[in-house]
Amino acid sequence: MQTKAGRPVWLTLGLAVLYLALAAFINNPYILLIMTLVPIWATLGVSWNVFSGYSGLLSFGHAAFFGLGAYTVAVAFAKFGLSPWVGIIAAAGVGALAGALVGIPTFRLRGVYFSLAMLAYPLALLYVFEWLGLQEVALPMKRDNAALYMQFADQRVYVLIATLMLIAALLINLWIARSRFGLSLLAIKQNELAAEAAGINPFRWKLQALVLSGAMAAVAGGLYAVVLVIVTPHSVFGMLVSAQALIFTMFGGVGLVAGPVLGALILLPLGELLNATLGTRLPGIQGVIYGAAIILIVLLTPSGILPWTAGWWRARKAASATPTALPTHTPFNPPEPRVTERAGKKFAGASILAVQGLCKNFGGLQAVQDVSFDVQRGEILGIIGPNGAGKTTLFNLLNGFIEPSSGSVSFQGAELLGRKPFEICRAGVGRTFQVVRPFARLSVLENVVIGAFASVPSDALAYDRARAALRQVGLEPFANAMAGSLPAVYLRLMEVARALASEPQLLLLDEVLAGLGGSEIEQVIHVLMGIRAEGTTIVIIEHTMHAMVRLADRLLVLDHGRVLQVGEPAAVTSDPTVIEAYLGKKWMAHAAH
């Protein structure tokens, strides 16, 4: 119980006990009402954080789930006599269903268009419920067995129930932060293309997050209906509801478990206090408070109060700490490859990848034209060609990021065309990118374990596989370092490790040596030879010719989207047509004289 992972749980429970102890000494009904509303709105903020904080998609529509939960409880009790205890459970189901129904069409949109679409849902529901004649639904009072209908004479009981609800929401959030669920969402948030190439299904994880978020928001709405007794469309579907969920979270810190709680704990009582004292003279003072909070956040601390406080504290500690000498070098110890020479190597295995007549047109531009080639199991095939030859476009066709105009791609006898990138990764094709795509705000180990999720069902086994991949490329000592702090060569190797963690049969490497110096190139070559020695087939795009001649068993030359030449490196690099493709006819004519 004293582990680092358990401390947030104990801290959450300890603060909840203090909050409830404070409520025990308060008799003012209005203050107790505010103390009940704080955890309710904090729960709504936590639900917003579960989706938007982890996925990076900004939702202006969580009032839809909150309001549906409130009306589910209110209508079920007022019209059908169903206890709110049961109604809140039903509200969770309604919120989850609404999350699925909203997410399936809306995830087709991106950026601001997604946010605007989400804003439309609660506004539409507001008018629908008014049209249905549900402008005001009052929960009936029960004298007999009142507790069975969630009605209590002592308001402290509502504070207790709301606090327990918030604790449950926070524990769910803590679980997400440490789980495959949370890491997958954070990867999607930071770089969706890289996440999908690593085997993550973005639609699946975002939909699950919205379903869970919708259920949590609906539960908060259900308890809100019980506490306030009367439910109106504007009180639960209004724009201020979604705004509060967003503002409280942004104020405390987006993506942080405690962020919405801190925001609700400060802004809600402040808004209520000013509304009670100045509301008659300054109508709408709450809106002014929330607007001022947004302005202050954007101008002073865009990441929120908690990240700003943590950064200030770290800076203060660093300023007072005794400086320590930095190491003069960083250890790099990849395992020795079992095979280090290509000379005389024969590939007995059948073709692992067969490309036939592959074409891709962008309007009138033919980026890839009738490309056909095979890759033998266990070989390193190098793809070279001048800039604009269509090399990266070819990779994007092979792993599903671009739909071809025509042709076929067969991997181990199965057609790849028509599959999504995450499906192709899970089929056994790993991929790195021309411009390295790290998840910069995750650790090196977390970056690589995201790749392992594609091939390993157990989280514990996925971490073991990730550590093995880091060991394979020599980065195990850097497992706990933040990816954003790594130098270029280690970022390249980390991306290779992430691809290896999915246990691919075929590895597509796009300019993995780009931007590296001489010694760094040697490091990467050493690692790649070791990977091939372990039995992984490699197709590599590269401009560093001296490295390609050493690495590749065969070279394929692309020029203007067509295959110009295929053969052994010595023959290909001395071919006049290949030299002309790189240097141009004018230079060749000049060299001849």
N, C-alpha and C positions, 0 to 999 in steps of 0.2 A: 504493500500500500504506500510505500515511500518512494516509489519510482517516479521518475520525472513525468511519465505519461499519466500518473494518477493525481498529480498535484492540481490540475485544473478542476477535476471533479470535486476534490475536497474543498478547494477555494470556492467553487460554486455553491456547494452545500453550506459552507460556513457563512458566506454572505447572505444566503437565504435565511438562515437562522437569525442573523442579526436584524434583517429586515422585518421578520415576523416578531422578534422580540420588541422592536420599536413600535410595531402596530399594537402590541399587547398593552402598552402604556398610553395609548391615545384613545380618547373618548369622543372627539369631534367627528360627527358623521361625514362632513365635507372632506376633511383630511383623509379619513378612512376610504372614502370614495376615490380620491386621487391615488391613494396607495393601492387600490384595487386596479385602477385604470393603467397605472404605470406598467405592471407586468403584462397586462393584456396587450397594450400597444408595443411593448418590448417583444412579445411573442410574435406579433405581426411583423415587426422589424426583423426578427430572427428568420421568419419564414421567407421574407424578401431576400435576406442575405443568403439563405440556402440556395436560392436560384440565381439571383443577379450577382451576389458576391463571389460565387464560385464559377459561374458560367461566363460572366462578363457581359451578358445581355441585359440592358437596362429596361426594367419593367415599370411602366406607369399604370399597371392594371391590377395590382393586388387587391384593390378594393372590390373587385369582382368576386374573388374567393371569400374575402371577409364578409361581404354582404350576403352572399349565398349561404354562408354558415349561420349568420344572424337570422335570416329569414327561415331557414330550415328549422331551427330551434323554435322560433316564435310561432310560425304557422303550425308546426307539429303539435305544440302545446295548446295554442289558442283554438285551433280548429278540430284537433283530433284527441286532445287530452294526453298526448305523449309526454312523459317526463323529460325535462331538459337533460337529465343524466343520459338518457338514451338518445335524445335529440342531438347532443353534442357528438356522440359517436356517429350518428347518421350524417351530421354536418361534415365530419372528416371524410366520409365516403363521397358526399356531394362535391366537396372541394377537390378531392383527388380526381373524380370524373371530369369536373370542369377543367382541371389542369390538363388532362389528356385531350379533351375536345378543343381547348384553346391552342395547345402546343402543336398538334398535328398540322393544321394549316399555317400557323403563324411562323413556325421555324423556317419556312421558305423565305422569309424576309430577313434582311440584315440591317444592322446599325440603327439609325434613327427611324427607319421604316418599321422595324420591329417594335420599337418603343411607342410609336404613334398608333400602331395596330393594337397594342396592349391597352393603350389609353381608351380606345373605343369600346372595349368590352364592358367596363363598369358603367360608362355613360349610357350604353344601349340598355343594360339591365335596369338602370335607374328609371328610364321611360317605360320599359316593359312592365315593371312592378307597379308603376303608377297607373298604367293602362289596365292592369289586372284588378285595380281597386284595392291595392294593398298599400295605400299611402300611409297608413298608420295601423300597426298591429301591436296590441297590448297583451302582455302575458297576464293571465288571470291569477288572482291571489287565492291560495289554498290555506284553509284553516286547519284541516285535518291532514296529518302526515305531511306537513309542509316540507320537511327535510327531503322527502322522496321526490319533491318537485323543485329541489334546489332553492328553497326559500328559508331564510334564517333571520331570526331577530337580531342576532349579533353580527354586525358588518365585518368583524374580524375574520369570520369564516370565509367570506368572499375573498379577503386578502390572502388567506391561506390557500384557497383553491386556485386563485390566479397565480400565486407564487409557485405552487406545485406544477401548474401547466407550463410556466416559464422554465422551471428546472428541467422538465421533460424535453422541452424544445432545445434548451442549451445542451443537454446530454446527447440528443440526436445530432446537433451541430458538431459537438466534440467528436462523435463517432465518425461523422463525414470527413472531418479534417484529417483523420488518421487512416482513412480507408481508401480502397481502390476507387470508390465512388468519388471522393473529394479530389484525389490526385488526377483522375481522368478529367474531371470538370476544370481543374486549374490548368491542365495541359491544353484543353480546348480553348480556355480563356486567353492563354498566352500565345498560342500558335496553333490554330485549328488544323492547318495543312500538315504540320509536323505530327500532330496528335493522330490524325487519320492515317498518315503513312506508317505510324508506329502500331497500328492495329486497333485504334480506338474508334468506335462508332459514335460520332458526335450527336447524331439525332437521338439515338437511344439514351445516352447519358443526360442530355438536356431535357428530354421528355420526362425521364424519371425524376429529375430534379424539380421540374415544374409540378409534377403530380404530387410529390412529397410536400413541396412548398405550398401548393394549393390546399392540401389537407390541413397543414398546420395553421394557415391563415383562416381557414373556415372554423377550426376549433376556437381560435381567438375570437372570431366574430360571434360564435354561438354563446360563449361566456359573456361577451359584451351585451348581447341581447338580454341575458338573464339579469345582469347587474343593472342595466338602465331601464328594464321592464318594457319600454316602448321602442319599437323599431320603425323607422321611416326610411324611404329610399335615399334621401339626401344624407342621412346620418351614417349610412353604411356603404353607399355606393358613390358618394360625393368625391370630388377631386381631392379634397383635403385628406381623405382617408389614405389614398395611395401616396400622397405627398408626405404624410407623416411617416409612413413606413420607410420611404426613401430618405427623408431628412434625418430621422433618428439614427439610421444606419450610417449615413455619410458623416454625420457629426461625430459619432463614436469611432468609426473606422470600418470601411467596407471590407468584407472578407474575414473580419475578425469575429470570433465567437462573442466576445463581450461588447462589441461595437454598438449594436442596437440597444443593449441594456443601458449603457452609459448615456446614449442619446436620449432615450425615454426618461431616464432618471433625472436628467437636467432640464430638458426642454419642456416636457409635459407639465411638471409642477410650475415652472416659470411662466409658461403660457397661461395656465389656469389662474395663477396668482395675479398676474397683470390683468387678466380678463375680469376677475372678481373685483379688483380695486379700480381699474380704469375703463372697464367695458362700457359703462354708461356714457362716459365722456369721449371715449375713443373706440367706437364700434369696430370690430374686426381686428382687435389688437393681437389675437393669436396668429392671424395670418402675417402680421407685421413681424412678429417674433420669429416665425419659421422662415420668412423671407430673409430677415437679417442673418439668421443662422446659416442659410445657404451662401449668402454673400461672404460672410466671415470665413466659412470653410474654403470656398474657392480662392479667396485672396490670401489667407494666412496659412492654412494647412489642408491642402486638397486631399490628403490621405486620411484625414480625421484626427481627432484629439488623441486617441490612444497611440497611433504610430508616431505622431509628433512628440508626445511625451516620452515614448520609448527611445526615440532618436536623440532627444535632448539629454536623457539620462545616460545613454551610452557615450555621447560626446563629453559629458561631464566626467564620467569615469575614466575615459581615455585621456582627458587632459590632466587628470590627477595621478594617472598611473605612471610607474617608472618605465621609461622607454626600454625596449628589448631589441637586441640585435636581430636583424632579419637574416634568414639563411641566404648564403651566397648562391646556392643552386637548389633545384628541386629534383628529388630522386625520380628516375624514370626507369622502371624495371619490368618491362614486358617479358613473358616467358620466351625462351628460345624456340624458334620454329623447328619442327622436326624435318621439314624439307626446305632447303634454302636455294636450290639450283633448279633451273628449268631444263638444263641441257639434257637432250635425249628423252624428255618426258613424253610418254604416250598416254592417251586418254582412252581407256578401254570402255568406259561407260557410254550409253546412248546419249543422244541429244537431250538436254534438260530444258532448253528453250528453243522453240522454232518460230521464227517470224516470217510471214509470207505476205508479200504484196501490200505492205503497210503504207497507207497514204493519209495525209492530213492537210486539208485546205482551210486557210483562214480567208474567206472571201476569194479574191483572185490570187492570193499568195499560196503557193504550194510549198509548205514548210517541210513536209516529208513526202517523198515521191517513190512509190513502188520499192520500198526497202524490204529485202529478204535476207535472212542469215540464220545460222544455227549457233547455239552455245553448247559445247560439250561439258558433261558433268566433270567437275574438278579442275577446269581450266580457268585462266584469267584472260578474258577478252578485253582488249583495249579499244576504245572508240576515240578516234582523233578526227580533226578537221578544223578548218578556219572558223573564226567567229561567225555566227549566223548560219552555220551549216545544218542546223536542226538536231544537234546532239541532245540537248536538254528536252526539247520537244519530243524526241524519241523516247526518252526515259518517262516523260509524263504520259505518253501513250501506253508504255509497258506496264505502269503501275496504276493506271486508272484515273489519273487526274484530268485527262483529256480524252474525249471520245474520238476515235479515228473516223475518217471519211470512208475508208474501206480497208480490207485486209484481215489477217488473223494473227493471233499470238497464242501459241500453245505452250503451256508450262507443265512438264511431266505428263503430257498427254491430255491435259484439261485446258479448255479454252478460257482465256483470261478476259477477253473483251466483253464488256457489259457488266463487269464486276466493279464494285466500289473499291477505293484504295485500301480501306481497312480489311476488306475480304481478301484482297490480293496479298496483303501482308500476312494474314492468317494462313493463307495457302502455302506460304513459304518463300515470299519474295520481300527482302528487306531493302531499304532505300535511305540514302543520305542526299543532301541538297547542295547545289552549287553555292548558295549563300547559306551559311550554317544557321540552323534554326533551333537554338536551345530554348528550354523553358527557364528563362534567366532567373526567375525568383524562386526556383526550386533547387534543391541540392543536386549534386552530381548523381548520387545514388537514386534519388527520386526521378531524375530525368531518365535514367536507364531502366528503372523498374517499370516505368510506363510502357516501354517496349516489351518487357517480360510478361505483362498482363495479357498480351495477345496469345501466348502459348501456354501459360500456366494458370490453372483455375484457382489455386490457393495463393493467398497473399504472402504467406511465409515462404513458400517455394519460389514465388516471383522475386522476392528480395534475395534469396539464395542465388537464383539465376542471374540477377542483376550484378551481384558481387562477383560472380564467376566471369561475367562479361567484362567488368571493369578490370579484373585480374588479367584477362586475356589481352587487353590493350595497354596494360601497365598503369592504370589510373586508380587502382584500389586505395592508395594512400590519400586520395583526394575525394573519397566517397562523401564526406560530410561538408565539403566546400560548396559554396553557392556557385551555380553554373555561370552566373553573370560575372564572376570574378576570375574566371579562367583565361589564360592566354590563348591565342588563336590555335596553336597546335593541339592543345588539350581539348578545346572545343570540338575540333575536327575528330579527335579520337573518341570523345564522349559520344558524338553522334554515331560513329561507327559502333561503339559499344551498345548504344540504344537499339540499333538495327540488329546487332548480334543477339541481343537478349530475347528477341522473338524467335530465335532458333531457325533462321532462314536456310533454305537450300541454295538460294541464289541471292547475291548481294549486289545491288546497283549503287555504285559510288560515283557521284557527280562532282568532279574536280575537288577531290578530297585533299589535294596538295596545294590548292590555290592559296596564295598569300604567305606561303611558308618559306623559311630560309633553308640553307643547305643542310644543316644538322637536323632541323625539324623534318625535312623530307626524308632523311635517313631513318628517323624514328618511325615515321608512318610506314615506309616501305618495309621495315623490319616487322611491324605489326601485321601488315597485309600478307606477307609471306607466311607468317604463322597462322593466319586465318585460313589461307588456302591449304596449308599443311593439315589442318583439322578436317578438311573435306568440303569446305564451302566454296561453291563456284562464284566467281566474281566477274562482273562486267563493270569496267571503269572508264569514265570520261576524264581525259586529262590533256593539258597543254604542255606539261613538263616532259619533253620528249626523251631526255636521258633516263628519266625514271620509268617511262612507259616501255622503253626498250628493255630495261632490266626486269620489269614486272610481268609484262604481257607475254602469253604464249602465242597469241595471234593479235594482229591489229586490223581493225575495220576503219576505213577512211570514208567519212561523209563529206560531200561537197554539194551545196545548194539542195540539200535534202535527199540526195541520191547516194547510193553506195558506189564509191569510186574504185576501191581496191580492198581486198581481204587477203591476208597472208601472214607469214612470219615477219617479225619486226625488221630484220635486216633487209629483206626483200622489199617490204613496203616503204621503208624510209629512204631507200635509194631509187625508187621508181620516179621517173621524170614527171609523170602526170600528178603524182602526189606533191612533189616539190613545187610544181607550177600552181597547184591549188592553194598552197600556203603562201607563195611569194608573188604569184601573178606573172602573166606573160611578159609584161614590160621589163620586169626585173630579170627574168630568164633570158630575154634577148640581150639585155645589157651585159649579163654575166658571160654570155657566149662570146662576146668580143673582148 
